[in-house]
């Protein structure tokens, strides 16, 4: 499974991109249910 390019991630949603970056783009992008959990 090839991860989508950073641009594609950004187009899909900056929130998803944030989560991807936080998880090191290792896991699939989960919908940000709690945006406060960004630490």
Rosetta silent file (secondary structure, phi, psi, omega in degrees, C-alpha in Angstrom):
SEQUENCE: XXXXXXXXXXXXXXXXXXXXXXXXXXXXXXXXXXXXXXX
SCORE:     score description
SCORE:     0.000 S_00000001
   1 L     0.000  115.286 -179.966    0.000    0.000    0.000 S_00000001
   2 L   -86.803  131.405 -179.974    1.626    3.226   -1.128 S_00000001
   3 L   -71.705  141.999  178.518    0.955    6.235    1.054 S_00000001
   4 L   -63.102  146.160 -179.440   -0.618    9.199   -0.765 S_00000001
   5 L   -61.161  155.588 -178.689    1.722   12.077   -1.555 S_00000001
   6 H   -53.507  -37.867  179.681    1.768   14.976    0.927 S_00000001
   7 H   -63.239  -44.160  179.635   -0.107   17.130   -1.588 S_00000001
   8 H   -61.198  -43.487  179.322   -2.874   14.539   -1.880 S_00000001
   9 H   -58.587  -45.189 -178.069   -3.100   14.338    1.898 S_00000001
  10 H   -61.851  -42.076 -179.507   -3.367   18.126    2.095 S_00000001
  11 H   -64.302  -37.309 -178.783   -6.111   18.150   -0.546 S_00000001
  12 H   -68.378  -30.622  179.386   -8.017   15.466    1.346 S_00000001
  13 L   157.093  127.091 -179.259   -7.852   17.558    4.493 S_00000001
  14 H   -61.926  -32.062 -179.767   -5.238   19.360    6.520 S_00000001
  15 H   -61.097  -45.710  179.906   -6.617   17.666    9.638 S_00000001
  16 H   -62.483  -42.151 -179.291   -5.837   14.244    8.200 S_00000001
  17 H   -58.499  -42.841  179.359   -2.393   15.465    7.178 S_00000001
  18 H   -57.378  -49.187 -178.367   -1.748   16.585   10.745 S_00000001
  19 H   -61.732  -42.224 -179.394   -2.689   13.166   12.092 S_00000001
  20 H   -59.894  -46.049 -178.960   -0.562   11.457    9.445 S_00000001
  21 H   -62.992  -39.572 -179.089    2.421   13.619   10.368 S_00000001
  22 H   -64.952  -40.356 -177.849    1.870   12.925   14.068 S_00000001
  23 L   -87.141    4.026  179.943    1.756    9.166   13.486 S_00000001
  24 L    71.418   28.064  179.583    4.687    9.371   11.088 S_00000001
  25 L    46.428   36.605  179.708    2.375    8.449    8.200 S_00000001
  26 L   -97.829  -36.050  179.209    2.691    4.861    9.384 S_00000001
  27 L  -103.120  166.089  179.738   -0.946    4.209   10.169 S_00000001
  28 L   -68.764  148.585 -179.269   -4.002    5.011    8.096 S_00000001
  29 L   -65.691  115.890  178.985   -5.429    8.533    8.537 S_00000001
  30 L   -95.146  143.507 -179.688   -8.114    8.406   11.192 S_00000001
  31 L   -60.730  131.224 -178.808  -10.837   11.036   11.257 S_00000001
  32 L   -69.929   94.047  178.128   -9.934   13.583   13.907 S_00000001
  33 L   -74.670  -40.390  179.760  -12.683   12.954   16.444 S_00000001
  34 L  -124.579   94.463 -179.498  -10.862   14.957   19.102 S_00000001
  35 L   -62.354  -15.655  179.826   -8.666   17.678   17.574 S_00000001
  36 L   -74.781  -16.542 -179.417   -7.504   18.503   21.092 S_00000001
  37 L   -86.052   55.317 -179.146   -5.552   15.218   21.118 S_00000001
  38 L  -113.430   53.721 -178.676   -2.711   16.714   19.106 S_00000001
  39 L  -131.918    0.000    0.000    0.200   16.204   21.496 S_00000001
